[in-house]
Amino acid sequence: MADMLIPMRTIDWDYTNNTIIMIDQTLLPREKRVIECRTIDSLCEAIKSLRVRGAPALGAAGGFGVALAAHISNATTLAGITHELETAGKTISATRPTAVNLSWGVNRVIGVIEEAKNTREARMFALDEARLIADEDVAKNRQLGEHGEKLLEDGDTVMTHCNAGKMACVDRGTALGVIRSAVEHGKDIKVISCETRPLNQGSRITAWELMEDKIPVTLITDSMSGHVMRKGMVDKVIVGADRITQDAVFNKIGTYTHSVIAKEHGIPFYVAAPVSTFDFEQFEEDIEIELRSPDELRFFGNYQIAPLEVDVYNPAFDATPMENVSALITENGVYYPPFLLDEVKIKS
Amino acid sequence: MADMLIPMRTIDWDYTNNTIIMIDQTLLPREKRVIECRTIDSLCEAIKSLRVRGAPALGAAGGFGVALAAHISNATTLAGITHELETAGKTISATRPTAVNLSWGVNRVIGVIEEAKNTREARMFALDEARLIADEDVAKNRQLGEHGEKLLEDGDTVMTHCNAGKMACVDRGTALGVIRSAVEHGKDIKVISCETRPLNQGSRITAWELMEDKIPVTLITDSMSGHVMRKGMVDKVIVGADRITQDAVFNKIGTYTHSVIAKEHGIPFYVAAPVSTFDFEQFEEDIEIELRSPDELRFFGNYQIAPLEVDVYNPAFDATPMENVSALITENGVYYPPFLLDEVKIKS
């Protein structure tokens, strides 16, 4: 792992050295360092340590991981290389077993090996497929951004929560992708970023991303959303989503609170997410919300901010009922209430 | 300043050593240390460093400061001791010039010296008056608590924001005073404490206070208030107030957001504050909200959590319009909408 120039994407393949390169998100915003993974072990360490995170970015990480395993394999037979890739794939997928996209990326790349006639083709096909996963992610976010940017007007101030940006994807992002597209269309857009407790993805990552792109951003605490909306400082809210069921949007804890405040003040509340986020079969009541460590609220780094033994309730996500959502922005288009998810499904 | 046992009150007079003793709030919750101020300099340092904070507690600090100046004075004439107390009073008041209660406490104690016939009486009267300020504060909070506790039912879970507790007053507190009274009446009350960004008074002080009193408390991030109210986990909300105008309650930033969420879910939203908090002459538009340092959102202690140059909006307070308030709890009784502040005024 060596210091390098910032690449365009969150995670990418370096054709010069045939390695995986990524921005180390754990160092943001204090340091912008690109790290290089030359082995499956170093990739697994990067995933476990959240140096790369976000569902779409992890899909690409899984794909590139199998491509890396193919590149460094010494196998001389197709059966040999296939066996090595399957072993590497299992190791990679096991780093974050609940991250569906990670194993999806791994399996998609392993799947193309079947068509290879020799080990050289296996290496080539694996890398091509991994690149395709990354490219498709960028293309989808770009389409989503183009659809969504039509909802923004020149001069708008957009509030967002958590990081639904480039650093959660391969590039551009979902909520931030919409903002990037609007800016590319010449619109003057300002962003208010909620810091997003307890892990501060809003202050650490979203604020950093937007400053890198020279898009004006102002940081607030999550609790200020009511105050800024009441003061007329927000024109639209755009957030991402972790899962969208028939009746609710699951996203970073705090999203629901913002949706109620937006409704109170008649401010549009938009959710930007690729079709892969939609869970067409399930309802809110079917989904269990992950409870995270109490220490996330007891410490900041090593700094103690609450009694060590205090009880903590720390759900990772909340559910925003569809009636609080003004529009769903996807790569297939923008959907308005009443949301008939079958329409999204058929088109996808 | 030496380690001692925890006294009952936030700030008090130690008759054994004739010094001011207080809980050092800057060390909470990591360490519960009582410090002793033997000189005006050490008291001023404690006030400046926020070792003691909160409007009512500062009133007592000002009063005890003048009593301390009287105690350590070597003056042999009434004119001499009066001059010394006035000098000490100015020094104390200057430590936090915008804290109205501080100079109010100073001046109230200096005022009683006029009735003294000699320096011995001056010392005695000063200390008696300082004690009276502290006792009155405790008595007011106790009355307020007794009125307010009638609003709580056995088994209630009460959400609160920031610290409107013992550590902001001499003892008991306003919002937390209501909860303490309900518990003393045998009611089983649980508390949900919002951590209260950016300075975390909810996690550092409120959670600690309640744990000291063995009142069950669960810590959440501010953004979770929507989620916990939607899930039916909150029966009532009680907050304190920094200033109450004809049309709005000014309190710690985030209070307004919670009030909207409470209204959305039909949950009573109570404000507990002594009559001295009411500003009968002014309206929301007359009040300028203090903007605090951007670094409060860029750093946690020394730990950087946002880009160094990021723009930050950091108002200390927000305004909750009266229509979001279900009742005002004061030492004179409980007031319901429509709030006719003249009624509070006449009774006070």
Contacts between the chains, C-beta under 8 A, distances in Angstrom:
chain1	res1	chain2	res2	distance
A	29	B	304	7.1
A	29	B	306	6.2
A	29	B	307	4.4
A	29	B	308	7.9
A	30	B	304	5.2
A	161	B	223	7.9
A	192	B	313	7.7
A	194	B	223	7.5
A	195	B	197	7.1
A	195	B	297	6.2
A	195	B	305	7.6
A	195	B	306	7.2
A	196	B	223	7.5
A	197	B	195	7.1
A	197	B	197	6.3
A	197	B	221	4.0
A	197	B	222	6.9
A	197	B	223	6.1
A	198	B	221	5.5
A	200	B	305	5.0
A	200	B	306	7.5
A	203	B	297	6.5
A	203	B	298	7.7
A	203	B	305	5.3
A	203	B	306	3.8
A	203	B	310	7.5
A	204	B	305	6.0
A	204	B	306	6.6
A	207	B	306	5.5
A	207	B	307	5.5
A	207	B	310	4.7
A	208	B	306	7.9
A	208	B	307	5.2
A	208	B	310	8.0
A	211	B	307	5.5
A	211	B	309	7.2
A	211	B	310	6.4
A	216	B	311	7.4
A	217	B	310	6.7
A	217	B	311	6.7
A	218	B	310	7.9
A	218	B	311	4.5
A	218	B	312	6.8
A	218	B	313	5.3
A	219	B	294	8.0
A	219	B	297	5.4
A	219	B	298	7.9
A	219	B	306	5.7
A	219	B	310	5.1
A	219	B	311	6.8
A	219	B	312	4.8
A	219	B	313	7.4
A	220	B	297	7.6
A	220	B	312	7.6
A	220	B	313	5.3
A	220	B	314	7.7
A	221	B	197	4.0
A	221	B	198	5.5
A	221	B	222	6.9
A	221	B	253	6.8
A	221	B	254	7.1
A	221	B	297	6.6
A	221	B	314	7.8
A	222	B	197	6.9
A	222	B	221	6.9
A	222	B	222	5.5
A	222	B	223	3.8
A	223	B	161	7.9
A	223	B	194	7.5
A	223	B	196	7.6
A	223	B	197	6.1
A	223	B	222	3.8
A	223	B	223	7.0
A	223	B	253	5.9
A	223	B	254	2.9
A	223	B	257	5.4
A	223	B	258	8.0
A	224	B	253	5.8
A	224	B	254	7.0
A	224	B	257	7.6
A	224	B	313	7.0
A	224	B	315	7.0
A	224	B	318	7.5
A	225	B	257	6.0
A	226	B	254	7.5
A	226	B	256	4.4
A	226	B	257	3.2
A	226	B	258	8.0
A	226	B	259	7.8
A	226	B	260	5.6
A	226	B	318	6.8
A	227	B	253	6.4
A	227	B	256	5.6
A	227	B	257	7.2
A	227	B	315	6.4
A	227	B	318	4.1
A	228	B	313	7.1
A	230	B	256	6.5
A	230	B	318	7.8
A	253	B	221	6.8
A	253	B	223	5.9
A	253	B	224	5.8
A	253	B	227	6.4
A	254	B	221	7.1
A	254	B	223	2.9
A	254	B	224	7.0
A	254	B	226	7.6
A	256	B	226	4.4
A	256	B	227	5.7
A	256	B	230	6.5
A	257	B	223	5.4
A	257	B	224	7.6
A	257	B	225	6.0
A	257	B	226	3.2
A	257	B	227	7.2
A	257	B	257	6.6
A	257	B	261	6.1
A	258	B	223	7.9
A	258	B	226	7.9
A	259	B	226	7.8
A	260	B	226	5.6
A	260	B	260	6.3
A	260	B	261	5.6
A	260	B	264	5.0
A	261	B	257	6.1
A	261	B	260	5.6
A	261	B	261	7.8
A	264	B	260	5.0
A	264	B	264	7.4
A	294	B	219	8.0
A	297	B	195	6.2
A	297	B	203	6.5
A	297	B	219	5.4
A	297	B	220	7.6
A	297	B	221	6.6
A	298	B	203	7.7
A	298	B	219	7.9
A	300	B	300	4.0
A	300	B	301	7.0
A	300	B	303	5.9
A	300	B	305	7.4
A	301	B	300	7.0
A	301	B	301	7.9
A	301	B	303	4.5
A	303	B	300	5.9
A	303	B	301	4.5
A	303	B	303	6.0
A	304	B	29	7.1
A	304	B	30	5.2
A	305	B	195	7.6
A	305	B	200	5.1
A	305	B	203	5.3
A	305	B	204	6.0
A	305	B	300	7.5
A	306	B	29	6.2
A	306	B	195	7.3
A	306	B	200	7.6
A	306	B	203	3.8
A	306	B	204	6.6
A	306	B	207	5.5
A	306	B	208	7.9
A	306	B	219	5.7
A	307	B	29	4.4
A	307	B	207	5.5
A	307	B	208	5.2
A	307	B	211	5.5
A	308	B	29	7.9
A	309	B	211	7.3
A	310	B	29	8.0
A	310	B	203	7.5
A	310	B	207	4.7
A	310	B	208	8.0
A	310	B	211	6.4
A	310	B	217	6.7
A	310	B	218	7.9
A	310	B	219	5.2
A	311	B	216	7.4
A	311	B	217	6.7
A	311	B	218	4.5
A	311	B	219	6.8
A	312	B	218	6.8
A	312	B	219	4.8
A	312	B	220	7.5
A	313	B	192	7.6
A	313	B	218	5.3
A	313	B	219	7.4
A	313	B	220	5.3
A	313	B	224	7.0
A	313	B	228	7.2
A	314	B	220	7.6
A	314	B	221	7.7
A	315	B	224	7.1
A	315	B	227	6.4
A	318	B	224	7.5
A	318	B	226	6.8
A	318	B	227	4.1
A	318	B	230	7.8
A	319	B	227	8.0
